[in-house]
Amino acid sequence: MSDLSDELTKAIRTIPDYPKAGVQFRDITTLLGDAGAFRRTVDALVQPYAGRSIGKIAGIEARGFILGGAVAHQLSAGFVPIRKKGKLPHETVRVAYSLEYGIDEMEIHRDAVAEGEEIILVDDLIATGGTAEAAVKLLRQMGAKIVSACFVIDLPDLGGRARLEALNVPVNTLLAFEGD
């Protein structure tokens, strides 16, 4: 494990049996509250794209807003919030996706992304990949080119990374928690 991985792992709080028995919840609010760890996280997410012209960063509600906003600032890119249905005030484009116990929808403003615009998708964690896959489909429906999807944490045993890579989306993660 790298020094950055070690530092970030120590900055993330693990809450056992949340939201249900057997789940090890990886809470990044402690990382966000640690100025040094937060700064190094953002720098590490930005580094692969430094010097590249990226149109926008798309962040998935809610922690993707925090990370994505910071990444957008560092890359001098715009920011696009991907929100749960009914949260955006202007005309939207929507996609449905499956959850563990049903279906939900996410949306973006219809005018948020230009045809051919290069976008990086950002969120705190990739698990099964369902939400990220829906975000990719939504952005592509708008004509965006997905440069990459970036996450602080990968839970590789749940297959989300492979699910995005099957859609030809490169995935960048900073650390992984096996067995979760």
Secondary structure, 3 states (H helix, E strand, C coil): CCHHHHHHHHHCEEEECCCCCCCEEEECHHHHHCHHHHHHHHHHHHHHHCCCCCCEEEEECCHHHHHHHHHHHHHCCEEEEEEECCCCCCCEEEEEEEECCEEEEEEEECCCCCCCCEEEEEEEEECCCHHHHHHHHHHHHCCCEEEEEEEEEECHHHCHHHHHHCCCCCEEEEEECCCC
